[in-house]
Amino acid sequence: MSKEFTVGDRVRVIALPRYVKTAEPMPMLRPPDVIQLGEEGIILDRRPGGYWGVRFSKGAFLMDALYIEAVASASQTGDHTDPPEPLSPT
């Protein structure tokens, strides 16, 4: 079963494929070292065949759902921290 994401979700690369395909009107195959393991990106759109368009720092690529995972935000993990107390003038 394919993972489901929403447009705008932050995702992290958990494994590198043998090659990556650019998410352009005329896609090109690129070596996998254009993205790094652990690099984070943003979901742009859903593509057929379980692929997702993801914007990384070096461009947009089509990623199979097997190679990415959702990045948990502070609101999803319940990690709510209070802002620091303002310093009182002395």
PDB file of N, CA, C and O in Angstrom:
ATOM      1  N   MET A   1       0.844  -1.189   0.000  1.00  0.00           N
ATOM      2  CA  MET A   1       0.000   0.000   0.000  1.00  0.00           C
ATOM      3  C   MET A   1       0.881   1.241   0.000  1.00  0.00           C
ATOM      4  O   MET A   1       1.872   1.295   0.729  1.00  0.00           O
ATOM      5  N   SER A   2       0.541   2.218  -0.790  1.00  0.00           N
ATOM      6  CA  SER A   2       1.301   3.453  -0.929  1.00  0.00           C
ATOM      7  C   SER A   2       0.998   4.404   0.227  1.00  0.00           C
ATOM      8  O   SER A   2      -0.132   4.473   0.711  1.00  0.00           O
ATOM      9  N   LYS A   3       2.014   5.127   0.654  1.00  0.00           N
ATOM     10  CA  LYS A   3       1.824   6.144   1.688  1.00  0.00           C
ATOM     11  C   LYS A   3       1.037   7.299   1.086  1.00  0.00           C
ATOM     12  O   LYS A   3       1.142   7.584  -0.107  1.00  0.00           O
ATOM     13  N   GLU A   4       0.261   7.949   1.916  1.00  0.00           N
ATOM     14  CA  GLU A   4      -0.520   9.092   1.455  1.00  0.00           C
ATOM     15  C   GLU A   4       0.018  10.364   2.088  1.00  0.00           C
ATOM     16  O   GLU A   4       0.275  10.413   3.291  1.00  0.00           O
ATOM     17  N   PHE A   5       0.183  11.384   1.273  1.00  0.00           N
ATOM     18  CA  PHE A   5       0.628  12.693   1.720  1.00  0.00           C
ATOM     19  C   PHE A   5      -0.356  13.723   1.196  1.00  0.00           C
ATOM     20  O   PHE A   5      -1.194  13.418   0.347  1.00  0.00           O
ATOM     21  N   THR A   6      -0.252  14.922   1.695  1.00  0.00           N
ATOM     22  CA  THR A   6      -1.072  16.039   1.238  1.00  0.00           C
ATOM     23  C   THR A   6      -0.144  17.083   0.633  1.00  0.00           C
ATOM     24  O   THR A   6       0.978  17.265   1.105  1.00  0.00           O
ATOM     25  N   VAL A   7      -0.603  17.766  -0.402  1.00  0.00           N
ATOM     26  CA  VAL A   7       0.190  18.836  -1.007  1.00  0.00           C
ATOM     27  C   VAL A   7       0.566  19.832   0.089  1.00  0.00           C
ATOM     28  O   VAL A   7      -0.286  20.290   0.851  1.00  0.00           O
ATOM     29  N   GLY A   8       1.858  20.158   0.154  1.00  0.00           N
ATOM     30  CA  GLY A   8       2.355  21.066   1.177  1.00  0.00           C
ATOM     31  C   GLY A   8       3.007  20.360   2.356  1.00  0.00           C
ATOM     32  O   GLY A   8       3.680  21.003   3.162  1.00  0.00           O
ATOM     33  N   ASP A   9       2.817  19.035   2.473  1.00  0.00           N
ATOM     34  CA  ASP A   9       3.454  18.277   3.558  1.00  0.00           C
ATOM     35  C   ASP A   9       4.969  18.311   3.411  1.00  0.00           C
ATOM     36  O   ASP A   9       5.495  18.309   2.298  1.00  0.00           O
ATOM     37  N   ARG A  10       5.666  18.341   4.546  1.00  0.00           N
ATOM     38  CA  ARG A  10       7.123  18.213   4.541  1.00  0.00           C
ATOM     39  C   ARG A  10       7.457  16.733   4.629  1.00  0.00           C
ATOM     40  O   ARG A  10       6.887  15.998   5.435  1.00  0.00           O
ATOM     41  N   VAL A  11       8.390  16.309   3.786  1.00  0.00           N
ATOM     42  CA  VAL A  11       8.819  14.912   3.774  1.00  0.00           C
ATOM     43  C   VAL A  11      10.336  14.840   3.850  1.00  0.00           C
ATOM     44  O   VAL A  11      11.033  15.810   3.552  1.00  0.00           O
ATOM     45  N   ARG A  12      10.842  13.666   4.259  1.00  0.00           N
ATOM     46  CA  ARG A  12      12.271  13.424   4.386  1.00  0.00           C
ATOM     47  C   ARG A  12      12.632  12.194   3.549  1.00  0.00           C
ATOM     48  O   ARG A  12      11.868  11.232   3.484  1.00  0.00           O
ATOM     49  N   VAL A  13      13.796  12.237   2.915  1.00  0.00           N
ATOM     50  CA  VAL A  13      14.294  11.104   2.132  1.00  0.00           C
ATOM     51  C   VAL A  13      14.825  10.066   3.105  1.00  0.00           C
ATOM     52  O   VAL A  13      15.712  10.359   3.907  1.00  0.00           O
ATOM     53  N   ILE A  14      14.280   8.833   3.038  1.00  0.00           N
ATOM     54  CA  ILE A  14      14.718   7.768   3.946  1.00  0.00           C
ATOM     55  C   ILE A  14      15.577   6.727   3.242  1.00  0.00           C
ATOM     56  O   ILE A  14      16.224   5.912   3.899  1.00  0.00           O
ATOM     57  N   ALA A  15      15.588   6.746   1.923  1.00  0.00           N
ATOM     58  CA  ALA A  15      16.431   5.856   1.125  1.00  0.00           C
ATOM     59  C   ALA A  15      16.620   6.504  -0.242  1.00  0.00           C
ATOM     60  O   ALA A  15      15.739   7.211  -0.731  1.00  0.00           O
ATOM     61  N   LEU A  16      17.770   6.258  -0.850  1.00  0.00           N
ATOM     62  CA  LEU A  16      18.036   6.828  -2.173  1.00  0.00           C
ATOM     63  C   LEU A  16      17.749   5.806  -3.269  1.00  0.00           C
ATOM     64  O   LEU A  16      18.204   4.665  -3.190  1.00  0.00           O
ATOM     65  N   PRO A  17      16.997   6.211  -4.287  1.00  0.00           N
ATOM     66  CA  PRO A  17      16.770   5.309  -5.426  1.00  0.00           C
ATOM     67  C   PRO A  17      18.033   5.227  -6.286  1.00  0.00           C
ATOM     68  O   PRO A  17      18.988   5.967  -6.053  1.00  0.00           O
ATOM     69  N   ARG A  18      18.043   4.350  -7.258  1.00  0.00           N
ATOM     70  CA  ARG A  18      19.197   4.217  -8.158  1.00  0.00           C
ATOM     71  C   ARG A  18      19.370   5.445  -9.036  1.00  0.00           C
ATOM     72  O   ARG A  18      20.482   5.761  -9.459  1.00  0.00           O
ATOM     73  N   TYR A  19      18.287   6.127  -9.304  1.00  0.00           N
ATOM     74  CA  TYR A  19      18.308   7.381 -10.055  1.00  0.00           C
ATOM     75  C   TYR A  19      17.061   8.155  -9.666  1.00  0.00           C
ATOM     76  O   TYR A  19      16.127   7.581  -9.106  1.00  0.00           O
ATOM     77  N   VAL A  20      17.032   9.448  -9.953  1.00  0.00           N
ATOM     78  CA  VAL A  20      15.833  10.260  -9.709  1.00  0.00           C
ATOM     79  C   VAL A  20      15.410  10.902 -11.021  1.00  0.00           C
ATOM     80  O   VAL A  20      16.231  11.173 -11.897  1.00  0.00           O
ATOM     81  N   LYS A  21      14.119  11.136 -11.132  1.00  0.00           N
ATOM     82  CA  LYS A  21      13.571  11.768 -12.334  1.00  0.00           C
ATOM     83  C   LYS A  21      13.103  13.158 -11.964  1.00  0.00           C
ATOM     84  O   LYS A  21      12.425  13.345 -10.954  1.00  0.00           O
ATOM     85  N   THR A  22      13.466  14.137 -12.782  1.00  0.00           N
ATOM     86  CA  THR A  22      13.032  15.502 -12.526  1.00  0.00           C
ATOM     87  C   THR A  22      11.533  15.618 -12.758  1.00  0.00           C
ATOM     88  O   THR A  22      10.966  14.893 -13.576  1.00  0.00           O
ATOM     89  N   ALA A  23      10.891  16.535 -12.034  1.00  0.00           N
ATOM     90  CA  ALA A  23       9.444  16.746 -12.149  1.00  0.00           C
ATOM     91  C   ALA A  23       9.184  17.923 -13.080  1.00  0.00           C
ATOM     92  O   ALA A  23       8.547  18.902 -12.693  1.00  0.00           O
ATOM     93  N   GLU A  24       9.678  17.822 -14.305  1.00  0.00           N
ATOM     94  CA  GLU A  24       9.522  18.867 -15.309  1.00  0.00           C
ATOM     95  C   GLU A  24       8.627  18.352 -16.430  1.00  0.00           C
ATOM     96  O   GLU A  24       8.378  17.149 -16.517  1.00  0.00           O
ATOM     97  N   PRO A  25       8.140  19.249 -17.291  1.00  0.00           N
ATOM     98  CA  PRO A  25       7.327  18.781 -18.421  1.00  0.00           C
ATOM     99  C   PRO A  25       8.087  17.775 -19.289  1.00  0.00           C
ATOM    100  O   PRO A  25       7.478  16.855 -19.835  1.00  0.00           O
ATOM    101  N   MET A  26       9.413  17.937 -19.428  1.00  0.00           N
ATOM    102  CA  MET A  26      10.256  16.971 -20.130  1.00  0.00           C
ATOM    103  C   MET A  26      11.222  16.386 -19.092  1.00  0.00           C
ATOM    104  O   MET A  26      12.339  16.880 -18.939  1.00  0.00           O
ATOM    105  N   PRO A  27      10.794  15.328 -18.375  1.00  0.00           N
ATOM    106  CA  PRO A  27      11.605  14.786 -17.285  1.00  0.00           C
ATOM    107  C   PRO A  27      12.943  14.224 -17.768  1.00  0.00           C
ATOM    108  O   PRO A  27      13.060  13.706 -18.878  1.00  0.00           O
ATOM    109  N   MET A  28      13.943  14.344 -16.899  1.00  0.00           N
ATOM    110  CA  MET A  28      15.268  13.774 -17.171  1.00  0.00           C
ATOM    111  C   MET A  28      15.670  12.911 -15.989  1.00  0.00           C
ATOM    112  O   MET A  28      15.314  13.204 -14.847  1.00  0.00           O
ATOM    113  N   LEU A  29      16.409  11.853 -16.262  1.00  0.00           N
ATOM    114  CA  LEU A  29      16.951  11.031 -15.190  1.00  0.00           C
ATOM    115  C   LEU A  29      18.235  11.669 -14.694  1.00  0.00           C
ATOM    116  O   LEU A  29      19.074  12.096 -15.487  1.00  0.00           O
ATOM    117  N   ARG A  30      18.385  11.732 -13.381  1.00  0.00           N
ATOM    118  CA  ARG A  30      19.562  12.322 -12.756  1.00  0.00           C
ATOM    119  C   ARG A  30      20.166  11.309 -11.796  1.00  0.00           C
ATOM    120  O   ARG A  30      19.463  10.421 -11.315  1.00  0.00           O
ATOM    121  N   PRO A  31      21.461  11.429 -11.508  1.00  0.00           N
ATOM    122  CA  PRO A  31      22.064  10.528 -10.516  1.00  0.00           C
ATOM    123  C   PRO A  31      21.461  10.818  -9.138  1.00  0.00           C
ATOM    124  O   PRO A  31      21.002  11.933  -8.889  1.00  0.00           O
ATOM    125  N   PRO A  32      21.460   9.833  -8.249  1.00  0.00           N
ATOM    126  CA  PRO A  32      20.812  10.032  -6.950  1.00  0.00           C
ATOM    127  C   PRO A  32      21.526  11.028  -6.047  1.00  0.00           C
ATOM    128  O   PRO A  32      20.952  11.451  -5.044  1.00  0.00           O
ATOM    129  N   ASP A  33      22.765  11.421  -6.368  1.00  0.00           N
ATOM    130  CA  ASP A  33      23.483  12.327  -5.478  1.00  0.00           C
ATOM    131  C   ASP A  33      23.031  13.787  -5.595  1.00  0.00           C
ATOM    132  O   ASP A  33      23.614  14.657  -4.948  1.00  0.00           O
ATOM    133  N   VAL A  34      22.003  14.075  -6.408  1.00  0.00           N
ATOM    134  CA  VAL A  34      21.465  15.439  -6.433  1.00  0.00           C
ATOM    135  C   VAL A  34      20.615  15.705  -5.188  1.00  0.00           C
ATOM    136  O   VAL A  34      20.356  16.859  -4.847  1.00  0.00           O
ATOM    137  N   ILE A  35      20.184  14.639  -4.512  1.00  0.00           N
ATOM    138  CA  ILE A  35      19.511  14.762  -3.220  1.00  0.00           C
ATOM    139  C   ILE A  35      20.298  13.940  -2.211  1.00  0.00           C
ATOM    140  O   ILE A  35      21.014  13.009  -2.583  1.00  0.00           O
ATOM    141  N   GLN A  36      20.167  14.280  -0.952  1.00  0.00           N
ATOM    142  CA  GLN A  36      20.909  13.606   0.104  1.00  0.00           C
ATOM    143  C   GLN A  36      19.964  12.807   0.993  1.00  0.00           C
ATOM    144  O   GLN A  36      18.800  13.172   1.165  1.00  0.00           O
ATOM    145  N   LEU A  37      20.466  11.735   1.546  1.00  0.00           N
ATOM    146  CA  LEU A  37      19.709  10.961   2.515  1.00  0.00           C
ATOM    147  C   LEU A  37      19.390  11.861   3.703  1.00  0.00           C
ATOM    148  O   LEU A  37      20.294  12.490   4.253  1.00  0.00           O
ATOM    149  N   GLY A  38      18.141  11.937   4.107  1.00  0.00           N
ATOM    150  CA  GLY A  38      17.719  12.800   5.204  1.00  0.00           C
ATOM    151  C   GLY A  38      17.300  14.192   4.778  1.00  0.00           C
ATOM    152  O   GLY A  38      16.802  14.964   5.597  1.00  0.00           O
ATOM    153  N   GLU A  39      17.493  14.529   3.500  1.00  0.00           N
ATOM    154  CA  GLU A  39      17.095  15.859   3.011  1.00  0.00           C
ATOM    155  C   GLU A  39      15.574  15.993   3.077  1.00  0.00           C
ATOM    156  O   GLU A  39      14.840  15.038   2.824  1.00  0.00           O
ATOM    157  N   GLU A  40      15.123  17.186   3.417  1.00  0.00           N
ATOM    158  CA  GLU A  40      13.688  17.444   3.512  1.00  0.00           C
ATOM    159  C   GLU A  40      13.201  18.250   2.315  1.00  0.00           C
ATOM    160  O   GLU A  40      13.918  19.090   1.770  1.00  0.00           O
ATOM    161  N   GLY A  41      11.970  17.971   1.926  1.00  0.00           N
ATOM    162  CA  GLY A  41      11.348  18.680   0.818  1.00  0.00           C
ATOM    163  C   GLY A  41       9.870  18.861   1.079  1.00  0.00           C
ATOM    164  O   GLY A  41       9.355  18.459   2.122  1.00  0.00           O
ATOM    165  N   ILE A  42       9.190  19.475   0.117  1.00  0.00           N
ATOM    166  CA  ILE A  42       7.760  19.759   0.239  1.00  0.00           C
ATOM    167  C   ILE A  42       7.020  19.091  -0.917  1.00  0.00           C
ATOM    168  O   ILE A  42       7.428  19.199  -2.073  1.00  0.00           O
ATOM    169  N   ILE A  43       5.934  18.405  -0.593  1.00  0.00           N
ATOM    170  CA  ILE A  43       5.104  17.740  -1.604  1.00  0.00           C
ATOM    171  C   ILE A  43       4.454  18.793  -2.497  1.00  0.00           C
ATOM    172  O   ILE A  43       3.788  19.707  -2.012  1.00  0.00           O
ATOM    173  N   LEU A  44       4.656  18.654  -3.808  1.00  0.00           N
ATOM    174  CA  LEU A  44       4.049  19.561  -4.782  1.00  0.00           C
ATOM    175  C   LEU A  44       2.757  19.001  -5.356  1.00  0.00           C
ATOM    176  O   LEU A  44       1.766  19.719  -5.495  1.00  0.00           O
ATOM    177  N   ASP A  45       2.773  17.701  -5.692  1.00  0.00           N
ATOM    178  CA  ASP A  45       1.596  17.081  -6.285  1.00  0.00           C
ATOM    179  C   ASP A  45       1.717  15.569  -6.271  1.00  0.00           C
ATOM    180  O   ASP A  45       2.769  15.014  -5.956  1.00  0.00           O
ATOM    181  N   ARG A  46       0.607  14.909  -6.622  1.00  0.00           N
ATOM    182  CA  ARG A  46       0.526  13.447  -6.705  1.00  0.00           C
ATOM    183  C   ARG A  46       0.635  13.068  -8.162  1.00  0.00           C
ATOM    184  O   ARG A  46      -0.004  13.686  -9.014  1.00  0.00           O
ATOM    185  N   ARG A  47       1.433  12.067  -8.461  1.00  0.00           N
ATOM    186  CA  ARG A  47       1.579  11.587  -9.834  1.00  0.00           C
ATOM    187  C   ARG A  47       1.132  10.131  -9.912  1.00  0.00           C
ATOM    188  O   ARG A  47       1.101   9.444  -8.891  1.00  0.00           O
ATOM    189  N   PRO A  48       0.787   9.651 -11.098  1.00  0.00           N
ATOM    190  CA  PRO A  48       0.369   8.251 -11.250  1.00  0.00           C
ATOM    191  C   PRO A  48       1.478   7.283 -10.856  1.00  0.00           C
ATOM    192  O   PRO A  48       2.663   7.606 -10.940  1.00  0.00           O
ATOM    193  N   GLY A  49       1.075   6.103 -10.428  1.00  0.00           N
ATOM    194  CA  GLY A  49       2.028   5.036 -10.127  1.00  0.00           C
ATOM    195  C   GLY A  49       2.690   5.139  -8.767  1.00  0.00           C
ATOM    196  O   GLY A  49       3.747   4.544  -8.558  1.00  0.00           O
ATOM    197  N   GLY A  50       2.100   5.876  -7.832  1.00  0.00           N
ATOM    198  CA  GLY A  50       2.666   5.989  -6.497  1.00  0.00           C
ATOM    199  C   GLY A  50       3.803   6.990  -6.378  1.00  0.00           C
ATOM    200  O   GLY A  50       4.563   6.956  -5.410  1.00  0.00           O
ATOM    201  N   TYR A  51       3.926   7.880  -7.356  1.00  0.00           N
ATOM    202  CA  TYR A  51       4.986   8.892  -7.322  1.00  0.00           C
ATOM    203  C   TYR A  51       4.446  10.218  -6.810  1.00  0.00           C
ATOM    204  O   TYR A  51       3.265  10.532  -6.964  1.00  0.00           O
ATOM    205  N   TRP A  52       5.331  10.981  -6.203  1.00  0.00           N
ATOM    206  CA  TRP A  52       5.003  12.301  -5.673  1.00  0.00           C
ATOM    207  C   TRP A  52       5.995  13.309  -6.208  1.00  0.00           C
ATOM    208  O   TRP A  52       7.194  13.034  -6.255  1.00  0.00           O
ATOM    209  N   GLY A  53       5.515  14.468  -6.612  1.00  0.00           N
ATOM    210  CA  GLY A  53       6.390  15.573  -6.985  1.00  0.00           C
ATOM    211  C   GLY A  53       6.841  16.249  -5.700  1.00  0.00           C
ATOM    212  O   GLY A  53       6.014  16.704  -4.910  1.00  0.00           O
ATOM    213  N   VAL A  54       8.163  16.316  -5.487  1.00  0.00           N
ATOM    214  CA  VAL A  54       8.705  16.878  -4.253  1.00  0.00           C
ATOM    215  C   VAL A  54       9.729  17.956  -4.601  1.00  0.00           C
ATOM    216  O   VAL A  54      10.618  17.730  -5.422  1.00  0.00           O
ATOM    217  N   ARG A  55       9.603  19.133  -3.972  1.00  0.00           N
ATOM    218  CA  ARG A  55      10.547  20.235  -4.163  1.00  0.00           C
ATOM    219  C   ARG A  55      11.646  20.114  -3.112  1.00  0.00           C
ATOM    220  O   ARG A  55      11.383  20.188  -1.912  1.00  0.00           O
ATOM    221  N   PHE A  56      12.888  19.924  -3.580  1.00  0.00           N
ATOM    222  CA  PHE A  56      14.070  19.902  -2.724  1.00  0.00           C
ATOM    223  C   PHE A  56      14.892  21.152  -3.010  1.00  0.00           C
ATOM    224  O   PHE A  56      14.513  21.962  -3.856  1.00  0.00           O
ATOM    225  N   SER A  57      16.007  21.316  -2.315  1.00  0.00           N
ATOM    226  CA  SER A  57      16.830  22.519  -2.496  1.00  0.00           C
ATOM    227  C   SER A  57      17.420  22.601  -3.899  1.00  0.00           C
ATOM    228  O   SER A  57      17.650  23.704  -4.396  1.00  0.00           O
ATOM    229  N   LYS A  58      17.675  21.461  -4.558  1.00  0.00           N
ATOM    230  CA  LYS A  58      18.284  21.472  -5.892  1.00  0.00           C
ATOM    231  C   LYS A  58      17.277  21.254  -7.015  1.00  0.00           C
ATOM    232  O   LYS A  58      17.665  20.999  -8.155  1.00  0.00           O
ATOM    233  N   GLY A  59      15.989  21.351  -6.703  1.00  0.00           N
ATOM    234  CA  GLY A  59      14.980  21.210  -7.745  1.00  0.00           C
ATOM    235  C   GLY A  59      13.839  20.307  -7.330  1.00  0.00           C
ATOM    236  O   GLY A  59      13.794  19.819  -6.201  1.00  0.00           O
ATOM    237  N   ALA A  60      12.915  20.088  -8.255  1.00  0.00           N
ATOM    238  CA  ALA A  60      11.754  19.236  -8.014  1.00  0.00           C
ATOM    239  C   ALA A  60      11.976  17.892  -8.681  1.00  0.00           C
ATOM    240  O   ALA A  60      12.404  17.816  -9.833  1.00  0.00           O
ATOM    241  N   PHE A  61      11.679  16.827  -7.938  1.00  0.00           N
ATOM    242  CA  PHE A  61      11.906  15.471  -8.436  1.00  0.00           C
ATOM    243  C   PHE A  61      10.689  14.607  -8.155  1.00  0.00           C
ATOM    244  O   PHE A  61       9.914  14.883  -7.239  1.00  0.00           O
ATOM    245  N   LEU A  62      10.527  13.547  -8.959  1.00  0.00           N
ATOM    246  CA  LEU A  62       9.474  12.568  -8.735  1.00  0.00           C
ATOM    247  C   LEU A  62      10.038  11.490  -7.815  1.00  0.00           C
ATOM    248  O   LEU A  62      11.041  10.851  -8.134  1.00  0.00           O
ATOM    249  N   MET A  63       9.389  11.297  -6.682  1.00  0.00           N
ATOM    250  CA  MET A  63       9.863  10.322  -5.702  1.00  0.00           C
ATOM    251  C   MET A  63       8.799   9.272  -5.453  1.00  0.00           C
ATOM    252  O   MET A  63       7.633   9.599  -5.233  1.00  0.00           O
ATOM    253  N   ASP A  64       9.201   8.010  -5.488  1.00  0.00           N
ATOM    254  CA  ASP A  64       8.312   6.926  -5.117  1.00  0.00           C
ATOM    255  C   ASP A  64       8.050   7.035  -3.620  1.00  0.00           C
ATOM    256  O   ASP A  64       8.941   7.420  -2.862  1.00  0.00           O
ATOM    257  N   ALA A  65       6.847   6.702  -3.191  1.00  0.00           N
ATOM    258  CA  ALA A  65       6.483   6.803  -1.779  1.00  0.00           C
ATOM    259  C   ALA A  65       7.362   5.913  -0.896  1.00  0.00           C
ATOM    260  O   ALA A  65       7.434   6.131   0.314  1.00  0.00           O
ATOM    261  N   LEU A  66       8.026   4.921  -1.475  1.00  0.00           N
ATOM    262  CA  LEU A  66       8.911   4.042  -0.703  1.00  0.00           C
ATOM    263  C   LEU A  66      10.140   4.769  -0.188  1.00  0.00           C
ATOM    264  O   LEU A  66      10.751   4.331   0.787  1.00  0.00           O
ATOM    265  N   TYR A  67      10.513   5.867  -0.823  1.00  0.00           N
ATOM    266  CA  TYR A  67      11.759   6.559  -0.501  1.00  0.00           C
ATOM    267  C   TYR A  67      11.582   7.782   0.387  1.00  0.00           C
ATOM    268  O   TYR A  67      12.565   8.426   0.753  1.00  0.00           O
ATOM    269  N   ILE A  68      10.340   8.113   0.741  1.00  0.00           N
ATOM    270  CA  ILE A  68      10.103   9.305   1.551  1.00  0.00           C
ATOM    271  C   ILE A  68       9.177   8.988   2.717  1.00  0.00           C
ATOM    272  O   ILE A  68       8.396   8.038   2.673  1.00  0.00           O
ATOM    273  N   GLU A  69       9.283   9.813   3.770  1.00  0.00           N
ATOM    274  CA  GLU A  69       8.378   9.706   4.908  1.00  0.00           C
ATOM    275  C   GLU A  69       7.978  11.110   5.331  1.00  0.00           C
ATOM    276  O   GLU A  69       8.699  12.075   5.078  1.00  0.00           O
ATOM    277  N   ALA A  70       6.826  11.215   5.976  1.00  0.00           N
ATOM    278  CA  ALA A  70       6.352  12.513   6.461  1.00  0.00           C
ATOM    279  C   ALA A  70       7.226  12.973   7.618  1.00  0.00           C
ATOM    280  O   ALA A  70       7.669  12.172   8.440  1.00  0.00           O
ATOM    281  N   VAL A  71       7.465  14.272   7.664  1.00  0.00           N
ATOM    282  CA  VAL A  71       8.204  14.874   8.781  1.00  0.00           C
ATOM    283  C   VAL A  71       7.173  15.347   9.785  1.00  0.00           C
ATOM    284  O   VAL A  71       6.300  16.148   9.451  1.00  0.00           O
ATOM    285  N   ALA A  72       7.266  14.862  11.007  1.00  0.00           N
ATOM    286  CA  ALA A  72       6.304  15.247  12.042  1.00  0.00           C
ATOM    287  C   ALA A  72       6.596  16.660  12.508  1.00  0.00           C
ATOM    288  O   ALA A  72       7.726  16.994  12.864  1.00  0.00           O
ATOM    289  N   SER A  73       5.563  17.480  12.501  1.00  0.00           N
ATOM    290  CA  SER A  73       5.709  18.846  13.007  1.00  0.00           C
ATOM    291  C   SER A  73       5.460  18.836  14.507  1.00  0.00           C
ATOM    292  O   SER A  73       4.996  17.833  15.051  1.00  0.00           O
ATOM    293  N   ALA A  74       5.760  19.933  15.178  1.00  0.00           N
ATOM    294  CA  ALA A  74       5.580  20.018  16.622  1.00  0.00           C
ATOM    295  C   ALA A  74       4.116  19.813  17.006  1.00  0.00           C
ATOM    296  O   ALA A  74       3.836  19.250  18.063  1.00  0.00           O
ATOM    297  N   SER A  75       3.178  20.259  16.169  1.00  0.00           N
ATOM    298  CA  SER A  75       1.765  20.093  16.496  1.00  0.00           C
ATOM    299  C   SER A  75       1.329  18.639  16.380  1.00  0.00           C
ATOM    300  O   SER A  75       0.406  18.217  17.076  1.00  0.00           O
ATOM    301  N   GLN A  76       1.979  17.863  15.510  1.00  0.00           N
ATOM    302  CA  GLN A  76       1.624  16.457  15.353  1.00  0.00           C
ATOM    303  C   GLN A  76       2.204  15.602  16.460  1.00  0.00           C
ATOM    304  O   GLN A  76       1.587  14.608  16.842  1.00  0.00           O
ATOM    305  N   THR A  77       3.361  15.947  16.986  1.00  0.00           N
ATOM    306  CA  THR A  77       4.019  15.130  17.998  1.00  0.00           C
ATOM    307  C   THR A  77       3.580  15.490  19.403  1.00  0.00           C
ATOM    308  O   THR A  77       3.897  14.770  20.350  1.00  0.00           O
ATOM    309  N   GLY A  78       2.848  16.600  19.560  1.00  0.00           N
ATOM    310  CA  GLY A  78       2.426  17.020  20.879  1.00  0.00           C
ATOM    311  C   GLY A  78       3.544  17.715  21.640  1.00  0.00           C
ATOM    312  O   GLY A  78       3.443  17.906  22.852  1.00  0.00           O
ATOM    313  N   ASP A  79       4.598  18.091  20.949  1.00  0.00           N
ATOM    314  CA  ASP A  79       5.740  18.747  21.579  1.00  0.00           C
ATOM    315  C   ASP A  79       5.496  20.246  21.613  1.00  0.00           C
ATOM    316  O   ASP A  79       6.071  21.000  20.828  1.00  0.00           O
ATOM    317  N   HIS A  80       4.644  20.664  22.523  1.00  0.00           N
ATOM    318  CA  HIS A  80       4.322  22.079  22.646  1.00  0.00           C
ATOM    319  C   HIS A  80       5.192  22.671  23.736  1.00  0.00           C
ATOM    320  O   HIS A  80       5.078  22.292  24.901  1.00  0.00           O
ATOM    321  N   THR A  81       6.043  23.581  23.371  1.00  0.00           N
ATOM    322  CA  THR A  81       6.887  24.232  24.354  1.00  0.00           C
ATOM    323  C   THR A  81       6.445  25.674  24.474  1.00  0.00           C
ATOM    324  O   THR A  81       6.103  26.321  23.484  1.00  0.00           O
ATOM    325  N   ASP A  82       6.458  26.167  25.696  1.00  0.00           N
ATOM    326  CA  ASP A  82       6.085  27.555  25.930  1.00  0.00           C
ATOM    327  C   ASP A  82       7.226  28.454  25.507  1.00  0.00           C
ATOM    328  O   ASP A  82       8.390  28.065  25.595  1.00  0.00           O
ATOM    329  N   PRO A  83       6.904  29.659  25.046  1.00  0.00           N
ATOM    330  CA  PRO A  83       7.978  30.593  24.697  1.00  0.00           C
ATOM    331  C   PRO A  83       8.751  30.967  25.948  1.00  0.00           C
ATOM    332  O   PRO A  83       8.201  30.918  27.049  1.00  0.00           O
ATOM    333  N   PRO A  84      10.004  31.336  25.804  1.00  0.00           N
ATOM    334  CA  PRO A  84      10.775  31.696  27.002  1.00  0.00           C
ATOM    335  C   PRO A  84      10.203  32.943  27.674  1.00  0.00           C
ATOM    336  O   PRO A  84       9.635  33.819  27.022  1.00  0.00           O
ATOM    337  N   GLU A  85      10.368  32.997  28.974  1.00  0.00           N
ATOM    338  CA  GLU A  85       9.897  34.152  29.754  1.00  0.00           C
ATOM    339  C   GLU A  85      10.730  35.373  29.375  1.00  0.00           C
ATOM    340  O   GLU A  85      11.945  35.259  29.214  1.00  0.00           O
ATOM    341  N   PRO A  86      10.101  36.533  29.229  1.00  0.00           N
ATOM    342  CA  PRO A  86      10.878  37.738  28.923  1.00  0.00           C
ATOM    343  C   PRO A  86      11.741  38.106  30.129  1.00  0.00           C
ATOM    344  O   PRO A  86      11.352  37.902  31.279  1.00  0.00           O
ATOM    345  N   LEU A  87      12.907  38.646  29.839  1.00  0.00           N
ATOM    346  CA  LEU A  87      13.795  39.061  30.905  1.00  0.00           C
ATOM    347  C   LEU A  87      13.276  40.334  31.518  1.00  0.00           C
ATOM    348  O   LEU A  87      12.877  41.253  30.802  1.00  0.00           O
ATOM    349  N   SER A  88      13.276  40.404  32.843  1.00  0.00           N
ATOM    350  CA  SER A  88      12.810  41.617  33.509  1.00  0.00           C
ATOM    351  C   SER A  88      13.966  42.608  33.614  1.00  0.00           C
ATOM    352  O   SER A  88      15.098  42.215  33.898  1.00  0.00           O
ATOM    353  N   PRO A  89      13.687  43.879  33.390  1.00  0.00           N
ATOM    354  CA  PRO A  89      14.769  44.876  33.486  1.00  0.00           C
ATOM    355  C   PRO A  89      15.248  45.002  34.934  1.00  0.00           C
ATOM    356  O   PRO A  89      14.435  45.036  35.858  1.00  0.00           O
ATOM    357  N   THR A  90      16.529  45.069  35.125  1.00  0.00           N
ATOM    358  CA  THR A  90      17.083  45.187  36.484  1.00  0.00           C
ATOM    359  C   THR A  90      17.857  46.450  36.662  1.00  0.00           C
ATOM    360  O   THR A  90      18.386  46.701  37.745  1.00  0.00           O
TER     361      THR A  90
END
